[in-house]
């Protein structure tokens, strides 16, 4: 009975916080070159928080914002 109660509680409280630590900006730029823009944005958009080297965080945020702004502008033109 107690086990069933615990299982129900854990199922309801499955919220998590996805955090990513990033290294230097050269490593992040290499990832962008290797994986391409779409995969890069998909990968880093899923995190709730990105921490680490401030240049890397700013680089990632800039790329993701630019990607979504261009995507929104393209859909408005149609």
C-alpha positions in Angstrom: 0.0 0.0 0.0 2.8 2.4 0.9 4.7 1.5 -2.2 1.7 2.3 -4.5 1.3 5.6 -2.7 4.9 6.5 -3.4 4.7 5.5 -7.0 1.7 7.7 -7.6 3.5 10.7 -5.9 6.6 10.3 -8.0 4.6 10.0 -11.2 2.8 13.4 -10.5 6.1 15.1 -9.6 8.1 14.3 -12.7 9.1 17.8 -13.5 12.8 18.3 -14.0 15.2 21.1 -14.7 17.5 20.5 -17.7 20.8 22.3 -17.3 23.7 22.3 -19.6 27.3 23.4 -18.9 29.3 24.6 -21.9 33.0 25.0 -22.5 34.9 27.6 -24.4 33.4 29.4 -27.5 35.7 27.6 -29.9 34.3 24.3 -28.9 30.8 25.6 -29.4 31.6 27.0 -32.8 33.1 23.6 -33.8 29.8 21.9 -32.7 27.8 24.4 -34.9 30.1 23.6 -37.9 29.9 19.8 -37.3 26.1 19.4 -36.6 24.7 22.3 -38.7 22.4 25.1 -37.7 19.1 23.1 -37.3 20.6 20.4 -35.1 22.6 22.9 -33.1 19.5 25.0 -32.3 17.4 21.8 -31.5 20.1 20.6 -29.2 20.5 23.8 -27.2 16.8 24.9 -27.2 15.8 22.0 -25.1 17.7 23.2 -22.0 16.1 25.2 -19.2 19.5 26.7 -18.3 22.8 27.0 -20.0 25.8 27.8 -17.8 29.6 28.0 -18.3 31.8 30.3 -20.3 29.9 33.6 -20.8 31.1 34.0 -24.4 29.8 30.5 -25.2 26.4 31.2 -23.6 26.1 34.5 -25.4 27.1 32.8 -28.7 24.5 30.1 -28.3 21.7 32.5 -27.3 22.5 34.7 -30.3 22.4 31.8 -32.7 19.1 30.5 -31.3 17.4 33.9 -31.3 18.6 34.6 -34.8 17.3 31.2 -36.0 13.9 31.7 -34.5 13.6 35.3 -35.7 14.4 34.3 -39.3 12.0 31.4 -39.1 9.2 33.7 -37.9 10.0 36.3 -40.5 10.0 33.7 -43.3 6.6 32.4 -42.3 5.1 35.9 -42.2 6.3 36.6 -45.8 4.3 33.6 -47.2 
